Amino acid sequence: MKHAVMKSLAAASVLALGAVACGGSSTSSNAGTATGKTLVVESTPLSPMSDTFSPFSPTSTGYVTHAVALYNEPLFIFNTLNPQQAPIPMLATHYAWSNGGKTLTLTIRQGVKWNDGKPMGASDVAYTFNLLRQNPALDTVATPLPVSATSSGSTATLTFSSPQYANLFLIGQTNIVPAHIWQSVGDPTKFADPNPVGTGPYMLDKFTPQGFTLKQNPFYWDKSKVHVPSVDFPSYTSNANLVPPVASGQIDWAGNQIAGIKANYLDKSPDNHTWMDHAPFLSDNNVVGLWFNVTRAPLNDPAVRQAVSYGINRQQLSAEGESGNEPPATSSSGLLLPIDQSYLTSSMANDLPGAGDAAKVSSVLTADGYKKVNGKWAKNGKQISFSIEDPIPYSDYYLDAQLISRQLDALGLNVTVKGDSDPNVWNANVANGTFDSVIHWSNQGPTPYFIYDNWLDTKLAAPIGKPAAGDFGRYSNPQVQAALSQYASSGDPATQAQAISKLQSILSTQVPVAPLLYGAAWAEFSTRNYTGWPAPDNAYMDPGPNSPYLEYTILQLKPAS
């Protein structure tokens, strides 16, 4: 899951066996000023856990559980629910572009200390970016890296080889690490960081393979904002065991798909809440798509990809695969609607028929030289045949894949489902481009640029068999690269909007990804112990327990009693 702030994978997990909480909701005995109860958070089933907390390793416990920002803070946090909102200052208090968008000058917060008591400064920020530049394997989210990073007094200056106006979101959310620790760890790509030193409101307290707890950082720079004394991340093998503890309030904050969420969660207690108290219950933060590997026939043919998209019954996916929690995508543009409505080209509004369009499938394939032979579409003796690969534990995606297979088979296409029992195998196949098609979430971000960049930017791709940071389907189009560059090179909203218009047109006609659903920000939260959660009338942050958003949310919480 690269080149993005992580989408909660718990959203797509099936529930299986066994869980052991590390701490529970007892009152904390940590040293510090906060006196509330321990906040129990679960965003991704992980069992057993390992004592690995590197912010740069996608397999570390801290990374997978989305806890990183609580101990290794970023420079800024962005409210993706309100793209017009200015970045929220964390370790940086101000930024300024110069040199045509190639130089970013950051003013670093003064008086900040690491949790070991040593001072943090601009030199640590410069060190972090130089560390990533010198060790590309650490750049797990494909953040644009500077050709140089320097510091002077309270400022850090990052110089890039090309304009990066569009990428403040990725640059600003880089987790900053201490030079006095990391410069002596040997190979940083292999550093597990079992006792992380950071500036966040919390630091590691206890770890077992069954879970870990974070306690209040006594040196935190904004201690008055900390009302939650400790945070517990218990270990669970899968979502199935999570429904009872989430519904009972034993888990305060979760990021899971719960089938029948009203009856099985909301109706269990007046303290139980989702973004809305009615369907679809959750806010949307990404576009779930069917990603095509365009290097494999027949999916290297855009007409075939377009026909596949027209043949999908998205309403069925939404209702049956996603329990009504993720609305069907309505536009071939790939935009996240209605959030990105202002960018939408009018001709692409509602151009994806919710139940599919068999006549359109037939006309597209016929015009492309296909004919039906014995009920199956074929050209030059070859039928349209491909697989959809998704993890069996991601129950919603796996069911969605089965539904699409049946829908398209009925229209004369041979579509099978390849289920992976281990999500890590699937992640590797997706990154390496060794798949026909997959159902996969998109990046999140304050503008559509981050979705298109993740889907289409060939600079993020890699040769088949090598891990890519994005463009997993290996789509390559010079017009895409020009439009992405146009957007990133300009700070002018009108110029950026023109680039988005070009990108949505390419996605609509070439269909390297077929938009399926508007992906939910999976979030269930209890007011039994804490209040102050994000809500539609106070949409200060994405409500899911994902890094780095969860840090800002936790700092808004106050004890219920």
Wavefront OBJ file of the C-alpha trace (Angstrom):
o trace
v 0.000 0.000 0.000
v 2.331 2.652 -1.246
v 2.278 6.273 -2.294
v -0.604 6.988 0.062
v -1.686 7.561 3.538
v -2.901 4.104 4.332
v -6.464 3.102 3.793
v -7.622 0.846 6.581
v -7.241 -2.686 5.325
v -9.521 -3.831 8.081
v -12.238 -2.548 5.835
v -11.666 -5.480 3.557
v -10.933 -8.217 6.044
v -12.878 -11.324 6.839
v -13.160 -12.302 10.404
v -11.626 -15.515 11.642
v -10.159 -16.625 14.966
v -8.888 -15.356 18.259
v -7.840 -12.092 19.775
v -6.119 -10.967 22.929
v -6.217 -7.352 24.057
v -3.069 -5.901 25.505
v -4.546 -3.402 27.888
v -8.304 -2.998 27.863
v -10.088 0.159 28.996
v -8.781 0.400 32.525
v -7.627 3.712 33.954
v -4.032 4.400 33.011
v -1.263 4.562 35.588
v 1.181 6.277 33.217
v 3.182 9.215 34.335
v 1.728 12.349 32.745
v -1.070 14.872 33.062
v -3.981 13.055 31.406
v -6.309 11.122 33.707
v -8.806 9.466 31.363
v -9.052 5.800 30.506
v -6.880 3.928 28.056
v -8.158 4.373 24.508
v -8.379 1.039 22.684
v -7.837 1.320 18.919
v -8.014 -1.316 16.195
v -7.524 -0.504 12.548
v -6.022 -3.644 11.006
v -6.042 -7.231 12.313
v -2.462 -8.295 12.968
v -1.418 -11.388 14.909
v 1.095 -12.060 16.260
v 2.749 -8.671 16.467
v 6.491 -8.060 16.331
v 8.399 -5.349 18.178
v 9.027 -3.352 15.023
v 8.057 0.324 14.874
v 10.000 1.789 11.972
v 7.890 4.496 10.329
v 9.423 3.551 6.981
v 8.771 -0.195 6.899
v 5.375 -1.220 5.481
v 5.586 -4.489 7.436
v 6.451 -2.996 10.839
v 3.853 -3.322 13.577
v 3.654 0.439 14.011
v 3.098 0.978 10.289
v 0.545 -1.800 9.794
v -1.522 -0.733 12.825
v -1.403 2.908 11.651
v 0.121 4.050 14.956
v 3.217 5.783 13.542
v 2.133 9.436 13.828
v 1.432 8.974 17.528
v 5.174 8.631 18.146
v 6.931 9.870 14.967
v 5.058 13.011 14.009
v 4.848 14.522 10.521
v 5.420 18.126 9.532
v 1.761 18.754 8.732
v -1.559 16.895 8.845
v -4.189 17.490 6.157
v -7.957 17.326 6.488
v -8.920 15.414 3.345
v -12.607 16.033 4.088
v -12.012 19.727 3.439
v -9.464 20.184 0.623
v -9.630 23.968 1.033
v -8.423 23.832 4.630
v -4.828 24.894 5.211
v -2.379 22.226 6.377
v -2.467 21.737 10.130
v 0.986 22.598 11.534
v 2.660 19.873 13.545
v 6.483 19.867 13.539
v 6.494 22.603 10.891
v 4.679 25.891 11.519
v 5.030 27.472 8.083
v 6.040 26.652 4.515
v 6.936 28.687 1.452
v 7.595 27.729 -2.166
v 10.177 29.466 -4.317
v 12.313 28.807 -7.397
v 9.218 27.935 -9.456
v 8.063 25.263 -7.036
v 11.469 23.558 -6.816
v 12.411 24.892 -3.375
v 10.376 24.392 -0.207
v 11.393 26.314 2.896
v 9.982 24.959 6.143
v 9.873 26.788 9.457
v 10.328 24.165 12.165
v 8.580 24.412 15.501
v 10.844 25.555 18.312
v 11.096 24.032 21.796
v 10.265 20.480 20.664
v 12.026 17.544 22.316
v 12.314 13.903 21.415
v 10.801 11.493 23.917
v 14.326 10.816 25.259
v 14.556 14.469 26.272
v 16.961 15.628 23.570
v 16.044 18.675 21.437
v 14.531 18.274 17.965
v 15.322 20.822 15.304
v 15.454 21.676 11.614
v 18.608 19.581 11.271
v 16.539 16.474 12.081
v 14.090 17.376 9.317
v 16.914 17.796 6.812
v 18.463 14.549 8.053
v 15.191 12.652 7.545
v 14.819 13.745 3.923
v 18.473 13.035 3.180
v 18.052 9.608 4.789
v 15.153 8.846 2.456
v 17.035 10.172 -0.573
v 20.083 8.047 0.221
v 17.979 4.954 0.973
v 15.131 4.848 -1.589
v 13.782 1.609 -0.078
v 12.686 3.640 2.960
v 10.387 5.800 0.843
v 7.385 3.518 1.227
v 4.853 6.128 0.095
v 6.828 7.400 -2.936
v 7.199 10.879 -1.495
v 8.981 13.178 -3.957
v 12.476 13.437 -2.527
v 14.706 16.499 -2.725
v 18.079 16.518 -4.429
v 19.290 18.303 -1.320
v 18.001 19.010 2.180
v 19.747 21.567 4.387
v 19.045 23.386 7.618
v 19.900 26.728 9.130
v 18.582 27.823 12.492
v 14.869 27.049 12.610
v 14.433 26.466 8.869
v 14.870 23.405 6.688
v 15.207 23.884 2.945
v 14.300 21.154 0.479
v 15.389 21.547 -3.148
v 13.769 19.393 -5.842
v 14.695 18.685 -9.435
v 11.211 19.609 -10.674
v 8.274 21.691 -9.384
v 6.398 20.001 -6.544
v 3.495 22.360 -5.780
v 1.036 19.474 -5.856
v 3.006 17.264 -3.518
v 3.037 19.231 -0.280
v 0.534 16.636 0.923
v 3.074 13.804 0.625
v 6.104 15.850 1.622
v 4.357 17.371 4.621
v 3.193 14.044 5.990
v 6.711 12.587 6.123
v 7.384 11.170 9.581
v 10.453 12.855 11.073
v 13.062 10.734 12.858
v 15.942 11.715 15.181
v 19.367 12.017 13.596
v 21.076 11.133 16.891
v 19.408 7.688 16.791
v 19.162 6.812 13.104
v 22.653 7.860 12.066
v 24.112 4.990 14.118
v 21.709 2.119 13.313
v 23.764 0.565 10.526
v 21.622 -0.289 7.513
v 18.487 1.852 8.069
v 16.453 -0.325 5.705
v 16.876 -3.188 8.188
v 16.395 -1.178 11.387
v 13.377 -2.550 13.258
v 13.169 0.445 15.621
v 11.900 -1.645 18.572
v 11.852 1.335 20.967
v 11.060 4.326 18.763
v 12.268 7.784 19.708
v 9.916 10.440 18.414
v 8.217 13.746 19.139
v 4.612 12.516 19.194
v 2.204 12.728 22.121
v 2.900 9.074 22.929
v 5.801 6.688 23.284
v 6.032 2.921 23.560
v 5.062 1.589 26.975
v 4.506 -2.183 26.781
v 4.837 -4.687 23.972
v 3.845 -8.332 23.638
v 3.015 -10.354 20.524
v -0.622 -9.941 21.624
v -0.553 -6.167 21.488
v 1.183 -2.986 22.534
v 0.359 0.156 24.487
v 1.597 3.691 24.068
v 1.921 5.975 27.081
v 1.999 9.735 27.315
v 5.264 11.344 26.193
v 6.353 13.557 29.137
v 8.289 15.849 26.767
v 5.453 16.428 24.281
v 5.433 20.001 22.977
v 1.658 20.465 23.336
v 0.967 18.505 26.493
v -2.165 20.540 27.331
v -3.907 18.942 24.331
v -3.367 15.408 25.625
v -6.452 14.126 27.489
v -5.987 10.454 26.587
v -3.228 9.070 28.840
v -2.500 5.897 26.865
v -3.489 4.075 23.685
v -3.833 0.303 23.417
v -3.460 -1.563 20.115
v -4.603 -5.162 20.756
v -3.780 -8.030 18.420
v -6.540 -9.699 16.404
v -6.241 -12.296 13.697
v -9.179 -10.996 11.658
v -12.341 -8.932 11.677
v -14.757 -11.646 12.752
v -13.637 -11.564 16.348
v -13.817 -7.801 16.384
v -17.574 -7.360 16.126
v -18.356 -8.267 19.781
v -15.636 -6.100 21.389
v -16.349 -3.203 19.029
v -20.108 -3.420 19.639
v -19.670 -3.696 23.412
v -17.365 -0.686 23.594
v -14.357 -2.717 24.664
v -12.693 -1.269 21.572
v -13.207 2.488 21.532
v -12.230 3.165 17.921
v -12.211 0.710 15.024
v -11.822 0.814 11.265
v -13.713 -2.253 10.102
v -16.410 -3.383 7.777
v -19.290 -4.644 9.911
v -22.024 -6.392 7.975
v -25.443 -5.223 9.138
v -23.791 -2.334 10.890
v -27.019 -0.905 12.291
v -28.250 -4.096 13.944
v -24.835 -5.487 14.826
v -23.223 -2.284 16.060
v -25.289 0.899 16.263
v -28.306 -0.702 17.943
v -26.144 -2.395 20.578
v -25.518 0.813 22.541
v -26.377 4.520 22.384
v -22.618 5.103 22.777
v -21.881 3.430 19.437
v -21.500 5.769 16.459
v -20.594 5.917 12.796
v -20.268 9.004 10.598
v -24.025 8.915 9.968
v -26.761 7.009 11.784
v -28.315 5.856 8.499
v -27.118 4.234 5.266
v -24.469 4.458 3.942
v -23.318 5.249 7.555
v -19.740 6.153 6.555
v -17.954 8.972 4.770
v -16.055 8.238 1.554
v -12.322 8.814 1.124
v -11.187 6.867 -1.959
v -12.306 5.261 -5.212
v -12.322 1.466 -5.299
v -11.479 0.283 -8.789
v -10.900 -2.785 -10.926
v -7.219 -2.356 -11.861
v -6.239 -3.937 -15.163
v -2.780 -5.256 -15.991
v -2.489 -3.627 -19.400
v 0.544 -5.731 -20.341
v -1.602 -8.864 -20.637
v -3.952 -9.714 -23.493
v -6.832 -9.161 -23.875
v -6.647 -6.467 -21.184
v -4.070 -4.590 -23.240
v -7.017 -3.567 -25.459
v -8.785 -0.435 -24.150
v -12.034 -1.479 -25.865
v -12.069 -4.706 -23.861
v -11.422 -2.762 -20.644
v -14.217 -0.347 -21.497
v -16.618 -3.195 -22.242
v -15.765 -4.859 -18.938
v -16.510 -1.622 -17.117
v -19.886 -1.235 -18.847
v -20.794 -4.818 -17.982
v -20.413 -4.478 -14.208
v -23.475 -4.153 -11.996
v -22.100 -1.725 -9.424
v -25.368 -1.540 -7.561
v -25.063 -5.240 -6.757
v -21.470 -4.776 -5.596
v -22.581 -1.977 -3.288
v -25.593 -3.774 -1.883
v -24.241 -7.316 -1.545
v -20.464 -7.003 -1.470
v -20.274 -3.873 0.669
v -23.499 -4.158 2.690
v -24.596 -0.780 1.312
v -21.668 1.011 2.963
v -19.881 1.944 -0.266
v -22.002 3.666 -2.950
v -21.633 2.624 -6.612
v -19.352 4.813 -8.700
v -21.437 6.861 -11.104
v -18.791 8.397 -13.364
v -16.130 6.928 -15.649
v -13.983 9.959 -14.777
v -12.632 8.242 -11.687
v -13.355 11.283 -9.527
v -14.453 10.787 -5.919
v -17.987 12.169 -5.969
v -19.558 14.336 -4.738
v -16.390 15.642 -3.035
v -14.686 16.339 -6.382
v -17.837 17.478 -8.201
v -16.291 20.835 -9.104
v -13.741 19.072 -11.332
v -16.242 16.864 -13.181
v -16.651 17.224 -16.935
v -20.406 17.347 -17.507
v -20.391 14.656 -20.211
v -19.067 12.158 -17.658
v -21.748 12.794 -15.069
v -23.734 9.615 -14.376
v -22.292 7.878 -17.448
v -21.800 4.543 -15.639
v -25.114 2.662 -15.546
v -25.596 1.348 -12.041
v -26.857 -2.060 -13.133
v -24.526 -2.357 -16.132
v -25.379 -2.038 -19.800
v -25.338 -5.251 -21.860
v -26.149 -3.385 -25.080
v -23.164 -1.087 -24.581
v -20.885 -4.083 -23.952
v -22.068 -5.613 -27.215
v -21.633 -2.433 -29.273
v -18.116 -1.739 -27.920
v -16.897 -5.281 -28.555
v -18.533 -5.550 -31.962
v -16.894 -2.305 -33.069
v -13.591 -3.736 -31.849
v -13.925 -6.786 -34.108
v -15.254 -9.289 -31.591
v -18.053 -11.725 -32.375
v -20.008 -14.076 -30.192
v -19.113 -17.717 -30.817
v -21.055 -20.292 -28.811
v -22.131 -17.548 -26.437
v -18.623 -16.182 -25.824
v -16.983 -13.076 -27.247
v -13.961 -13.994 -29.408
v -11.609 -12.483 -31.978
v -9.067 -14.378 -34.075
v -10.080 -17.557 -32.288
v -9.340 -16.179 -28.827
v -12.015 -15.562 -26.223
v -11.944 -12.717 -23.723
v -10.597 -14.474 -20.653
v -8.960 -13.114 -17.493
v -8.979 -13.468 -13.704
v -9.712 -11.123 -10.808
v -7.286 -11.698 -7.935
v -8.060 -10.640 -4.363
v -7.400 -11.996 -0.862
v -9.952 -14.408 0.539
v -9.645 -12.734 3.967
v -10.790 -9.443 2.408
v -14.324 -10.730 2.391
v -15.969 -7.777 0.676
v -13.463 -7.562 -2.164
v -13.480 -11.327 -2.588
v -17.277 -11.331 -2.839
v -17.177 -8.358 -5.204
v -14.809 -10.313 -7.448
v -17.173 -13.297 -7.480
v -20.118 -11.042 -8.316
v -18.246 -9.403 -11.205
v -17.206 -12.819 -12.498
v -20.812 -13.998 -12.618
v -22.044 -10.734 -14.132
v -19.492 -10.790 -16.950
v -19.811 -14.529 -17.585
v -23.491 -13.943 -18.222
v -22.536 -11.384 -20.869
v -20.183 -13.766 -22.700
v -16.785 -13.097 -21.068
v -14.695 -15.776 -19.335
v -13.848 -14.268 -15.959
v -12.534 -16.316 -13.048
v -11.651 -15.416 -9.465
v -8.244 -16.119 -7.989
v -8.395 -16.028 -4.192
v -5.211 -15.596 -2.165
v -5.319 -17.000 1.363
v -2.481 -14.688 2.429
v -2.967 -10.943 1.841
v 0.815 -10.495 1.760
v 0.975 -12.743 -1.313
v -1.648 -10.552 -2.968
v 0.194 -7.357 -1.985
v 3.354 -8.729 -3.577
v 1.556 -9.784 -6.763
v -0.097 -6.379 -7.049
v 3.185 -4.515 -6.586
v 5.066 -6.844 -8.944
v 2.420 -6.651 -11.683
v 1.892 -10.415 -11.710
v -1.905 -10.358 -11.969
v -4.627 -10.000 -14.608
v -6.878 -7.674 -12.632
v -7.487 -6.810 -8.990
v -10.037 -4.923 -6.951
v -8.040 -2.307 -5.059
v -8.590 0.974 -3.255
v -7.132 4.253 -4.528
v -4.892 6.744 -2.819
v -6.396 9.360 -0.594
v -5.551 13.005 -0.839
v -6.938 16.531 -0.757
v -7.361 16.658 -4.567
v -8.001 14.153 -7.409
v -4.350 14.451 -8.443
v -3.359 11.855 -5.848
v -5.836 9.306 -7.179
v -4.744 9.759 -10.801
v -1.056 9.817 -9.903
v -1.411 6.519 -8.039
v -3.370 4.926 -10.891
v -1.498 6.266 -13.919
v 1.960 7.666 -13.177
v 4.424 5.463 -15.032
v 7.254 6.958 -12.950
v 5.866 4.949 -10.041
v 5.776 1.714 -12.033
v 8.523 -0.889 -12.368
v 9.334 -3.775 -14.716
v 7.054 -6.784 -14.324
v 8.372 -8.805 -11.409
v 9.769 -5.772 -9.601
v 7.753 -3.909 -6.926
v 6.086 -0.701 -8.069
v 5.051 2.221 -5.884
v 1.982 2.862 -8.012
v 0.605 2.350 -11.537
v 0.373 -1.330 -10.672
v -1.262 -2.080 -14.024
v 1.803 -0.676 -15.834
v -0.199 1.815 -17.894
v 1.968 4.245 -19.866
v 0.742 7.295 -21.745
v 2.782 10.448 -22.527
v -0.418 12.527 -22.314
v -0.915 11.325 -18.743
v 2.632 12.252 -17.798
v 2.200 15.689 -19.346
v -1.048 16.295 -17.446
v 0.413 15.104 -14.141
v 3.410 17.366 -14.691
v 1.140 20.270 -15.591
v -0.702 19.855 -12.308
v 2.376 19.405 -10.111
v 4.280 22.258 -11.752
v 1.621 24.878 -11.126
v 0.188 26.524 -8.073
v -2.639 28.013 -10.155
v -6.011 26.320 -9.475
v -7.262 26.958 -13.032
v -4.184 25.328 -14.563
v -4.504 22.397 -12.196
v -8.194 22.007 -13.071
v -7.262 21.820 -16.770
v -4.862 18.974 -15.970
v -7.553 17.102 -14.043
v -9.911 17.497 -17.001
v -7.354 15.822 -19.268
v -6.774 12.994 -16.816
v -10.446 12.188 -16.340
v -10.925 12.066 -20.114
v -8.058 9.595 -20.477
v -9.364 7.418 -17.667
v -12.847 7.425 -19.192
v -11.734 6.414 -22.699
v -8.706 4.217 -21.957
v -10.004 2.631 -18.704
v -6.717 1.441 -17.153
v -8.817 1.336 -13.984
v -12.593 0.854 -13.949
v -14.122 2.822 -11.055
v -16.387 0.560 -9.002
v -17.318 2.122 -5.681
v -16.754 5.166 -3.519
v -14.652 3.635 -0.779
v -15.711 4.092 2.798
v -13.664 5.695 5.545
v -14.279 2.741 7.829
v -14.777 4.118 11.311
v -16.725 3.002 14.353
v -16.248 4.956 17.578
v -17.670 4.851 21.087
v -18.563 7.822 23.289
v -18.572 5.613 26.383
v -15.148 6.897 27.466
v -14.374 9.825 25.138
v -16.191 12.569 23.260
v -15.058 14.984 20.566
v -15.034 12.610 17.589
v -15.281 13.979 14.010
v -18.845 14.349 12.758
v -20.588 15.737 9.669
v -21.243 18.995 11.510
v -17.667 19.082 12.824
v -15.703 17.461 10.006
v -12.297 18.417 11.320
v -10.614 15.171 10.186
v -11.108 11.873 8.371
v -12.835 9.740 11.032
v -10.886 6.518 10.436
v -8.084 5.374 12.776
v -5.386 5.830 10.153
v -1.997 7.516 10.329
v -1.444 10.434 10.514
v -5.066 11.501 10.938
v -5.550 9.565 14.168
v -3.002 11.732 15.987
v -4.983 14.899 15.383
v -8.266 13.189 16.285
v -6.940 11.774 19.557
v -5.712 15.226 20.525
v -9.316 16.497 20.203
v -10.792 13.846 22.496
v -11.844 14.507 26.081
v -13.044 12.108 28.802
v -16.792 11.535 28.695
v -17.254 11.769 32.443
l 1 2 3 4 5 6 7 8 9 10 11 12 13 14 15 16 17 18 19 20 21 22 23 24 25 26 27 28 29 30 31 32 33 34 35 36 37 38 39 40 41 42 43 44 45 46 47 48 49 50 51 52 53 54 55 56 57 58 59 60 61 62 63 64 65 66 67 68 69 70 71 72 73 74 75 76 77 78 79 80 81 82 83 84 85 86 87 88 89 90 91 92 93 94 95 96 97 98 99 100 101 102 103 104 105 106 107 108 109 110 111 112 113 114 115 116 117 118 119 120 121 122 123 124 125 126 127 128 129 130 131 132 133 134 135 136 137 138 139 140 141 142 143 144 145 146 147 148 149 150 151 152 153 154 155 156 157 158 159 160 161 162 163 164 165 166 167 168 169 170 171 172 173 174 175 176 177 178 179 180 181 182 183 184 185 186 187 188 189 190 191 192 193 194 195 196 197 198 199 200 201 202 203 204 205 206 207 208 209 210 211 212 213 214 215 216 217 218 219 220 221 222 223 224 225 226 227 228 229 230 231 232 233 234 235 236 237 238 239 240 241 242 243 244 245 246 247 248 249 250 251 252 253 254 255 256 257 258 259 260 261 262 263 264 265 266 267 268 269 270 271 272 273 274 275 276 277 278 279 280 281 282 283 284 285 286 287 288 289 290 291 292 293 294 295 296 297 298 299 300 301 302 303 304 305 306 307 308 309 310 311 312 313 314 315 316 317 318 319 320 321 322 323 324 325 326 327 328 329 330 331 332 333 334 335 336 337 338 339 340 341 342 343 344 345 346 347 348 349 350 351 352 353 354 355 356 357 358 359 360 361 362 363 364 365 366 367 368 369 370 371 372 373 374 375 376 377 378 379 380 381 382 383 384 385 386 387 388 389 390 391 392 393 394 395 396 397 398 399 400 401 402 403 404 405 406 407 408 409 410 411 412 413 414 415 416 417 418 419 420 421 422 423 424 425 426 427 428 429 430 431 432 433 434 435 436 437 438 439 440 441 442 443 444 445 446 447 448 449 450 451 452 453 454 455 456 457 458 459 460 461 462 463 464 465 466 467 468 469 470 471 472 473 474 475 476 477 478 479 480 481 482 483 484 485 486 487 488 489 490 491 492 493 494 495 496 497 498 499 500 501 502 503 504 505 506 507 508 509 510 511 512 513 514 515 516 517 518 519 520 521 522 523 524 525 526 527 528 529 530 531 532 533 534 535 536 537 538 539 540 541 542 543 544 545 546 547 548 549 550 551 552 553 554 555 556 557 558 559 560 561
